[in-house]
Amino acid sequence: MLRAFFVGLSENQTLRNFAERSALGRRVSGRFVAGTEITDAVRAAQNVNRSGMSVTIDNLGENVTNPDEARHSAQLYHQILEAIAANNLNANISLKLTHMGLDVDEKLARELVSALVAKATSMNPPGFVRVDMEGSHYTQRTLDFVHELHGLPGNGNSVGTVIQAYLRRSEKDVEKLLADGIRIRLCKGAYKEPAEIAFAAKSEVDQSYIRLMKTLMKSGIYHGLATHDEHLIQQAEEFATREKLAPETFEFQMLYGIRRDLQQSLVRSGWRVRIYVPFGTEWYPYFMRRLGERPANVLFIARHMLRS
């Protein structure tokens, strides 16, 4: 119920325009968004690295409306990759295809993302580009693109994607991705989807996540398990111990500003942890989806506002 409410708010353009332009909105979102500039993302990434964790940086945005916006988005990502190299960050990047112009000019989007992957492969050490998953309307197009891009010479270790456990199709998608050796970030899913294509009950989503998680962990490919759910994390830890999987064969992934205590606990226990660090002016949809995913986030914001 709460999740559906906040997903609905994330799609409200009037509220988005107000929030992204207001000082109050930027202040409230600061817990979960590093800032609006690349320098803000670099500073946050440096702090995370000092805490013993790696980073993926995301310039927030989606559904650009013209080619110039897509090119501008891609240029920002080139600058992020340059900043990663210049500051010796333990970091990679995450991007959305609609932010690269998928709905405007698919050929252009492919060219822009291909150029970013080429830049990542040329870095020392080589970088990595995670193609994020969006709503179900984009699932097949995103997977087709990632399979194609991953198959190009030299790209194999520098591009991966995301699978959402709540989609009923995900098990077959994982099989195909693993057959091509593609790295996966597994998450529960943050979009509102109809029951015929997505599990609605938390118990069903959790069961799907655990099934897919075990498949990924046994695959011999380096994957990311994105969750703040302590039950799922415990399941992963126990499975890794039982199957004698070394900590360096996978990583937990968590969101900037959420469950910092759990992040540090995992690091102290010897597990690898990567933090998703978002930045940019178009933060509103991301922020609302994070509130919907975890009621504690809403309570945190309320307490923060009362203290201010």
C-alpha positions as CSV (number, residue, x, y, z in Angstrom):
1,M,0.0,0.0,0.0
2,L,2.7,2.5,1.1
3,R,4.9,1.4,-1.8
4,A,2.1,2.0,-4.4
5,F,1.4,5.4,-2.8
6,F,5.0,6.6,-3.2
7,V,5.4,5.1,-6.7
8,G,2.4,7.2,-7.6
9,L,4.0,10.3,-6.2
10,S,7.2,9.5,-8.1
11,E,5.2,9.9,-11.3
12,N,3.5,13.2,-10.3
13,Q,5.1,15.9,-12.5
14,T,3.7,18.8,-10.6
15,L,5.2,17.6,-7.3
16,R,8.4,16.7,-9.0
17,N,8.8,20.2,-10.5
18,F,8.2,21.8,-7.1
19,A,10.5,19.4,-5.2
20,E,13.4,19.6,-7.5
21,R,13.3,23.4,-7.6
22,S,12.9,24.0,-3.9
23,A,15.7,24.3,-1.3
24,L,13.5,22.3,1.2
25,G,13.2,19.4,-1.3
26,R,17.0,19.3,-1.9
27,R,17.6,19.4,1.9
28,V,15.2,16.5,2.6
29,S,16.6,14.4,-0.2
30,G,20.2,14.9,0.9
31,R,20.2,11.7,3.0
32,F,19.8,9.5,0.0
33,V,21.3,11.7,-2.9
34,A,24.9,12.8,-2.8
35,G,24.2,16.2,-4.3
36,T,23.7,17.8,-7.7
37,E,27.2,18.0,-9.1
38,I,29.9,15.5,-10.0
39,T,32.1,16.9,-7.3
40,D,29.4,16.0,-4.8
41,A,29.4,12.4,-6.1
42,V,33.2,12.2,-5.9
43,R,33.3,13.5,-2.3
44,A,30.6,10.9,-1.3
45,A,32.5,8.1,-3.1
46,Q,35.7,9.0,-1.4
47,N,34.0,8.8,2.0
48,V,32.5,5.4,1.1
49,N,35.8,4.1,-0.1
50,R,37.5,5.2,3.2
51,S,34.8,3.1,5.0
52,G,36.0,0.0,3.1
53,M,33.3,-0.2,0.5
54,S,33.2,0.3,-3.3
55,V,30.8,2.5,-5.2
56,T,28.6,2.7,-8.3
57,I,27.8,6.3,-9.3
58,D,24.6,7.2,-11.0
59,N,23.7,10.5,-12.6
60,L,19.9,10.5,-11.8
61,G,17.6,11.0,-14.8
62,E,15.4,9.1,-17.2
63,N,13.2,9.6,-20.3
64,V,15.0,12.5,-22.0
65,T,13.0,14.2,-24.7
66,N,15.5,15.1,-27.4
67,P,18.9,14.0,-28.7
68,D,20.7,17.0,-27.2
69,E,19.6,16.0,-23.7
70,A,20.8,12.4,-24.4
71,R,24.2,13.6,-25.5
72,H,24.5,15.9,-22.5
73,S,23.7,12.9,-20.2
74,A,26.3,10.8,-21.9
75,Q,28.9,13.6,-21.6
76,L,28.3,13.8,-17.8
77,Y,29.1,10.1,-17.6
78,H,32.3,10.6,-19.6
79,Q,33.2,13.2,-17.0
80,I,32.3,10.8,-14.2
81,L,34.6,8.1,-15.6
82,E,37.4,10.7,-15.9
83,A,36.8,11.7,-12.2
84,I,36.9,8.1,-11.1
85,A,40.3,7.7,-12.8
86,A,41.7,11.1,-11.6
87,N,40.7,10.4,-8.0
88,N,41.6,6.7,-7.9
89,L,38.1,5.8,-6.8
90,N,37.0,2.2,-6.3
91,A,33.9,2.9,-8.4
92,N,32.0,2.1,-11.5
93,I,28.9,3.7,-13.1
94,S,25.2,2.9,-13.5
95,L,23.0,4.4,-16.2
96,K,19.5,4.1,-17.6
97,L,19.0,3.7,-21.3
98,T,16.1,6.2,-21.4
99,H,18.5,8.7,-20.0
100,M,20.7,8.0,-23.0
101,G,17.8,8.6,-25.4
102,L,16.3,5.1,-25.9
103,D,12.8,6.6,-26.5
104,V,14.1,9.4,-28.7
105,D,16.5,7.6,-31.0
106,E,17.5,4.0,-30.2
107,K,20.5,4.1,-32.6
108,L,21.8,7.2,-30.8
109,A,21.3,5.6,-27.4
110,R,23.3,2.6,-28.5
111,E,26.1,4.8,-29.9
112,L,26.3,6.8,-26.6
113,V,26.4,3.8,-24.3
114,S,28.8,1.9,-26.6
115,A,31.2,4.9,-26.4
116,L,30.9,4.9,-22.6
117,V,31.7,1.2,-22.4
118,A,34.7,1.7,-24.8
119,K,36.0,4.4,-22.5
120,A,35.5,2.2,-19.5
121,T,37.5,-0.7,-21.1
122,S,40.4,1.7,-21.9
123,M,40.8,2.8,-18.2
124,N,43.5,1.4,-16.0
125,P,42.2,-0.6,-14.2
126,P,39.3,-1.2,-16.6
127,G,36.0,0.4,-15.6
128,F,32.5,-1.1,-15.6
129,V,29.2,0.1,-16.9
130,R,26.0,-1.2,-15.3
131,V,22.9,-0.8,-17.5
132,D,20.1,-0.3,-15.0
133,M,16.7,-1.9,-15.4
134,E,13.6,0.3,-15.7
135,G,9.9,-0.5,-15.8
136,S,8.7,-3.7,-17.5
137,H,8.0,-1.8,-20.8
138,Y,11.8,-1.6,-21.2
139,T,12.9,-5.0,-19.9
140,Q,13.3,-6.9,-23.2
141,R,14.8,-3.9,-25.0
142,T,17.3,-3.4,-22.2
143,L,18.3,-7.1,-22.1
144,D,18.7,-7.3,-25.9
145,F,20.9,-4.2,-25.8
146,V,23.1,-5.6,-23.0
147,H,23.5,-9.0,-24.7
148,E,24.5,-7.3,-27.9
149,L,26.9,-4.8,-26.2
150,H,28.5,-7.5,-24.1
151,G,29.2,-9.6,-27.1
152,L,31.3,-7.0,-28.8
153,P,35.1,-7.7,-28.7
154,G,36.7,-6.4,-25.6
155,N,33.5,-5.6,-23.7
156,G,33.0,-8.8,-21.8
157,N,34.3,-7.6,-18.4
158,S,33.0,-4.0,-18.7
159,V,29.2,-4.2,-19.0
160,G,26.4,-5.8,-17.0
161,T,22.8,-5.3,-16.1
162,V,20.1,-5.6,-13.5
163,I,17.4,-8.3,-12.8
164,Q,14.3,-7.5,-10.8
165,A,13.2,-10.5,-8.7
166,Y,9.6,-9.6,-8.6
167,L,9.1,-10.1,-12.4
168,R,7.9,-13.6,-13.2
169,R,10.1,-13.7,-16.3
170,S,13.3,-13.1,-14.4
171,E,14.4,-16.8,-14.0
172,K,14.5,-17.3,-17.7
173,D,16.3,-13.9,-18.2
174,V,18.9,-14.9,-15.7
175,E,19.5,-18.2,-17.5
176,K,20.2,-16.4,-20.8
177,L,22.4,-13.7,-19.1
178,L,24.5,-16.4,-17.4
179,A,24.9,-18.3,-20.6
180,D,26.6,-15.3,-22.0
181,G,28.6,-14.7,-18.8
182,I,27.0,-11.3,-18.1
183,R,27.3,-9.8,-14.6
184,I,24.0,-9.2,-12.8
185,R,22.8,-6.9,-10.0
186,L,19.9,-8.7,-8.4
187,C,17.3,-6.5,-6.7
188,K,13.6,-6.9,-5.7
189,G,12.2,-4.3,-8.1
190,A,10.9,-0.7,-7.5
191,Y,8.3,-0.1,-10.1
192,K,4.5,-0.7,-10.0
193,E,3.7,-3.6,-12.2
194,P,0.5,-5.6,-12.9
195,A,0.0,-8.9,-11.1
196,E,0.1,-10.9,-14.4
197,I,3.8,-10.1,-14.9
198,A,5.0,-9.5,-11.3
199,F,4.7,-11.1,-7.9
200,A,2.7,-8.9,-5.6
201,A,3.1,-10.5,-2.2
202,K,6.4,-9.9,-0.3
203,S,6.7,-13.6,0.4
204,E,6.6,-14.4,-3.3
205,V,9.2,-11.7,-4.1
206,D,11.5,-12.9,-1.4
207,Q,11.2,-16.5,-2.5
208,S,12.0,-15.5,-6.1
209,Y,15.0,-13.4,-4.9
210,I,16.4,-16.3,-2.9
211,R,16.1,-18.7,-5.8
212,L,17.8,-16.3,-8.2
213,M,20.4,-15.3,-5.6
214,K,21.5,-18.9,-5.2
215,T,21.7,-19.4,-8.9
216,L,23.9,-16.3,-9.3
217,M,26.2,-17.2,-6.4
218,K,26.9,-20.7,-7.8
219,S,27.4,-19.4,-11.4
220,G,31.1,-18.6,-11.0
221,I,30.4,-15.1,-12.3
222,Y,30.9,-12.0,-10.1
223,H,27.4,-10.6,-9.3
224,G,25.9,-8.1,-6.9
225,L,23.1,-8.8,-4.4
226,A,21.2,-5.6,-3.9
227,T,19.1,-5.6,-0.8
228,H,18.7,-4.1,2.7
229,D,16.6,-7.0,3.8
230,E,18.4,-8.6,6.7
231,H,16.7,-12.0,6.2
232,L,17.8,-12.1,2.6
233,I,21.4,-11.1,3.6
234,Q,21.4,-13.8,6.2
235,Q,20.3,-16.3,3.6
236,A,23.1,-15.2,1.3
237,E,25.7,-15.5,4.1
238,E,24.6,-18.9,5.1
239,F,24.5,-20.1,1.6
240,A,28.0,-18.8,0.9
241,T,29.3,-20.5,4.0
242,R,27.5,-23.8,3.2
243,E,28.8,-23.8,-0.4
244,K,32.3,-22.7,0.6
245,L,32.0,-19.6,-1.6
246,A,34.8,-17.1,-1.0
247,P,33.8,-13.5,0.0
248,E,35.5,-12.1,-3.1
249,T,33.2,-14.1,-5.5
250,F,30.2,-11.7,-5.1
251,E,29.2,-8.5,-3.4
252,F,26.3,-7.0,-1.5
253,Q,25.0,-3.8,-2.8
254,M,23.2,-1.2,-0.8
255,L,21.9,2.4,-1.3
256,Y,23.7,5.6,-0.2
257,G,22.3,6.7,3.2
258,I,20.3,3.6,4.0
259,R,21.2,1.2,6.8
260,R,24.8,2.5,7.3
261,D,24.9,0.3,10.3
262,L,24.2,-2.8,8.3
263,Q,26.7,-1.8,5.6
264,Q,29.5,-1.5,8.2
265,S,28.5,-4.7,9.9
266,L,28.9,-6.6,6.6
267,V,32.3,-5.0,6.0
268,R,33.5,-6.0,9.5
269,S,32.3,-9.6,8.8
270,G,34.6,-9.7,5.7
271,W,32.0,-9.3,3.0
272,R,32.3,-7.1,0.0
273,V,29.9,-4.2,-0.1
274,R,29.2,-1.7,-3.0
275,I,27.2,1.5,-2.3
276,Y,25.0,3.0,-5.0
277,V,25.7,6.8,-5.0
278,P,23.2,8.8,-6.9
279,F,23.6,12.5,-7.7
280,G,22.0,15.1,-10.0
281,T,19.2,17.6,-10.2
282,E,16.6,15.0,-11.4
283,W,16.4,13.2,-8.0
284,Y,12.7,13.3,-7.2
285,P,11.5,9.9,-8.8
286,Y,14.4,8.1,-7.3
287,F,13.8,9.6,-3.9
288,M,10.1,8.7,-3.9
289,R,10.8,5.1,-4.9
290,R,13.3,4.8,-2.0
291,L,10.6,6.1,0.5
292,G,8.2,3.6,-0.8
293,E,10.6,0.6,-0.5
294,R,11.1,1.0,3.2
295,P,8.8,2.7,5.7
296,A,11.7,3.4,8.0
297,N,13.0,5.9,5.4
298,V,9.8,7.9,5.8
299,L,10.2,7.9,9.6
300,F,13.8,9.0,9.3
301,I,12.8,11.9,7.1
302,A,10.0,12.9,9.5
303,R,12.4,12.9,12.5
304,H,15.0,14.8,10.5
305,M,12.4,17.5,9.6
306,L,11.2,17.8,13.3
307,R,14.8,18.4,14.5
308,S,15.5,21.0,11.8
